[in-house]
Amino acid sequence: MILPLTKLQRECLDAIASYRNRTGIMPTVEELRIALSLSSKSSTFRLLKELEKRRAIARKRYASRAIILLSDACPHCGKEHSSSRRRSR
């Protein structure tokens, strides 16, 4: 269950989903920073950390583009649903 989100957190979550739907891959921290018009990467990291605390996303450490939208994850095992993955052409 996702805890209540602030306006900026909701915008960040929407930006992640939008980027993934448009490109088929998750955004980098820098791409999110630009999309949200934030002044620094540390602001973006802080925002992602707060989204993790609120159980909206999960991230793999030390991996680029390793954001998982938990609304797309199986509630039992945590793996991403196959329907939420973009098929390669």
C-alpha positions, 0 to 999 in steps of 0.5 A: 500500500502506498502512503499519501504523497506530496504534490512533488512526490506525485509529480515525480512518480508520474514523471517516472511512469511517463518516461517509462511509457514513452521510452520503454526504460526507466529514467536516470536520476539526471533525467528525472532532475531535468523533468522535475526542474530540480536544482541538484541531483541530491534533491532528486535522490532525496525525493526518490528516497522519500518515495521508497519510504512511502512504498511507491517505488523500490530501487536497486543499489549501484545500478543505473535506471533501477527504479521499480514502480511498486504499483506495477509489482506483484503484491506477493513476490515483489517482481514486476508484472509482465504486463507492465514491461514494454515488449521489444520490437 
